[in-house]
């Protein structure tokens, strides 16, 4: 059974940091791209950051570039999202998702990800 468990969310003040974790099981982790997405109630889900399976190439949405860092630990089947300099507009439920054989040009496409975790809430107060 494929499982993605996102954790690490919480309530922080603007400017502070959080580290989200995505624990994966039930699939070949090393062959899967992992993406972090977020959603605010009433708004569409948006992509935040992605890391490829092939060579660890990373991508970031412009809104988080320079503040967020995605990384993966294949030994632990885990992906992390280090979020620094948090802003109130980063408040959302964050989801991790996995997709097998995702080509680089499709990393930002939500439809490329077959499996989704349950989400973890990040609240940033200004």
N, C-alpha and C positions, 0 to 999 in steps of 0.2 A: 504494500500500500504506500503510495506516494504521500509524504507529509512534508509540509513546510511550516515551521513554527517561528513566527516573528516575535521578538521580545525586546525589551529595553526602553520602551516608551515611558513617558512620564510628564510631569509638569515642571517647567523651568522658567526662569526669567530670561528676557531678551539678552543676548550676548553670551549666554551659557552654552554648554555642550551636552550632547547625549550620544550614546553609541547604541545603535540598533543591531541586533543579531538575528540571523535567519538560519535556523538549524534544519538541515535537509536529510531526508531518509527515504528509502524505497525506490531510488532510481540511481543511475550512474551519474554521480555528481560531477565528475570531471568532464563529462561530455555535454554538460548543460550550461547555458548562459543563465545568469541570474539578474533579475531586475528589481529595483525598488520603485514603487509607485506610491502615490498618496492621493487621498480624496477628502475633500471638505464636504460636509452634508449639503446637498443641493447643487453641487458642482460636479463636473466630470472628473473622473480619475485622470491623473496626469503622471507622466513618467518623471522620475527624479534622477536615477542613476542606473547604469548597467555595467556588467562585466562579462566579457565573452568567455567561452569555454576553451577556445583554441589557444590563445596566447595571453589571456588576461587583459586584453584591451578594455579600457574603461571610457565611459561617456557620462556626461553630466548635463542636466538641463541648465540653461543659462542662469536661471534664478538661483541655483545652488553652487554654481561653479566657483571654485576658490574657497568654499566654506565646507563642503561635504567631501568625504573620501570613501570610496567603496573598495573593499578588499575581500579576498576569499582565502580560506584555509582548507585546502583539499583534504588534509589529514583529518580534519574535524568535520568535514562536510558542512562547512559553515561559511556564510558571507556576512560581512559587517558593513555598516554605514556609520561612519564617524561624522557627526554633525556638529560643527563649531559655529560660533557666531550666530546662534539661532535668532530668528526674527519672528514677530507675531504672525507674519504671513506663512510661516512654515507649519503652523498649527494644522494638523490633519491626522487622519488615520493612515498609517504607513503599512503597505503590503509588500511582501517579497513574492516573487514569482520565478518559476523556472521554465526553460524551454530547451528542448534537445535540438542540436544541430542548427542553431540560429545563426544565420550569416550576419556579418557585421552591419550590413546596410539595413537589417531588420531589427536590430537590437532595441530600437525605440518604439517598435510596434507592439502594442499590447496583445494583438492576436498571435504573436509569435510565442507567447508564453502559455503553456498548457496547464500548468499547475500553480495555484495561488494559496498563500498562507492566509491566516484569519485576520491579520492586521493588528497593529499596536498603535495606541493613541499617543500622539505628541501634542502637548499644549504649551505654547510659549506666551508668556504674559509680558506685556510691555510696561 
